[in-house]
Structure formats: C-alpha cells, structure tokens
Amino acid sequence: MKITESCLECLLSRIAYECDLICTDPNKTEEITGKCRNLLTELVKIPDAGPRISSKIHRLAYEEMGSIDPYLSIKVKDNKDARDVCKQVITDTMSFRDLCLAAIIGNTLDHGSSEHTVTDNLITHFKNEFENGLTIDDTDEILALSDRVVFFCDNCGEIIFDSYLIEYLKNQGSHITVVVRGGPIINDATLNDAHTAGIDTVCDVLLTNTNGIAELGYDPTLAPEELLRAIDDATIIIAKGMANYESLTEIEGLPPVAYCMTVKCVPIADSIGVKKGSRIAMLKYQ
C-alpha cells in the first residue's frame, strides 16, 4: 500500500510525540520535526510502500534525538499490562478463532497512529471487543493452511497475546517461524520482547525482519536469507498489524497471507473496504 496524503501529517505527528517522550524542549521537537518534514518531501516524490518511507523518517528522528528506543518505557508497560490481562482472559479451552480474535484485540496496543488512542483500561476493552467478534473471519481457512507458518509480529503488549496463538498452532502440528523487528522502531516488538513473551521457547525459528536495521513491515531487500527461505517454504504468512499489511500487499508471489489486525486508520480501512475499528482475520492470495 502506497503512502497517502493523510499519512504524511500522521507520521509527522508521531515524530513530535516521540520527541516529547524524551525531550521537554519544544524548540528541539520543532527542529527535528522540520528535518523529518524536509526528508519526507523528498521521499514522497517516488511512490513507495508506506512502511519504507516511515522507517526512513523514524530512523532520522531517532538519530536526531540521540535515542535508539524512545518508546522503551511504554513497551515495558504494555508487555506487563498485556501479561496481566492474558492471565485473566485466556483459557485452555479457547479455539483457534478465539485466540486469533484475542491477538487481534491485542493489536490495539499501537502507538504508531495519530488516528488511534490506546485504551487505558485493557481488560474492559478486551471483554467488550471479544464479545463484538471479527468483522472479517477467515480463521477456518487460515487454520487449514497452517502447516508451515511465517508469523510476522507487530507491537509490544500485543506479542504477549500472540504467544498463545503461536503455542496453539505449534501444539496442533504447525512449523512456525516468528519474525520481529530487527531494531527498535515505534513500539514494535524486537527480539527482547519475543524473549519476554516466551515465544523463543515455543516457535521453531525466531528471526528478525532485517539484519539489525530498524524497519517497519517487510522489505525483502533488507531481509536475512533465512527469512527469505522461510517465506519460500511457507504454506501461509500470518501478518499482524497495519505496517505488515501495508508492506506485504505491495509484494507479488508470496504464499497466502492472513492479515490479522484491528484497522486503526481510514486509509487502510478504505483499502480493505471496512470501517475504521474493524477487527479482521482476512486471507488473501497474492
């Protein structure tokens, strides 16, 4: 999915938010945001997938801030809060569909969009959204294809919910390669978060989407060789969140992709044909 006009101000608002997380000087925030706006003006001259452009902007901002992980304290809190909620709401009798829905509700722990506010009462939010169910439900077809899975994680907190879904798939015989970010970017999950969630003890292979570069979504030109081979061998990709959706929909020749997310902004909602706020487990052949 190409970046849209409405994405540009959303992205710059995130840069200002990140600056404010680690710096109280409004002049410094304005300076960094201005540099990012100048780079963005150049990048949008060549149409590209939104996550590629966004990643370049975030990397510049982090360099200017002098911080490799401005969201660190938020990520730690989201992982803890999610673990506390999972202890209350995840049960041994949950089906694949139930665990998909739980992981998709977990996708609301996303600080990367100005159109979306993270709930301050996760347990109540979870119970309400679980009752509402999925807007698009292809979970039966997804499970049927889950012999060899490449599972792209998205956010911290959310990855705790993902761990239960991954464990379910592993227990029913799936071979699972889990992919997290190669470096800190927004509040997305990295190797440290995968270890925190215990995913390394459940999946068959744990990889990063790059060789150490902070990059949103999936860019095959930056991917480690082992990940490229895993995708070639996969019977399905399960892709959590909007950045993975934006990048993977630009790539042809992939195995079937299950896009699992809460739709948190209008451009993505329009591209799918659902309302903002929808919860989807959508299987696509591309």
ABEGO torsion letter per residue (X at the ends): XBBBAAAAAAAAAAAAAAAAAABABAAAAAAAAAAAAAAAAAAAABBBBAAAAAAAAAAAAAAAAGBABAAAAAAAAAAAAAAAAAAAABBAABBAAAAAAAAAAAAABBAABAABBBBABAAAAAAAAAAAEBABBAAAAAAAAAABBBBBBBBBGAAAAAAAAAAAAAAAGBBBBBBBBABBBEABBBAAAAAAAGAAAABABBBBABBGBBBBEBBAAABBAAAAAAAAABABBBBBEAAAAAAAAABBGBBBBBBBBBBABAAAAAAAGBBBGBBBBBBBBX
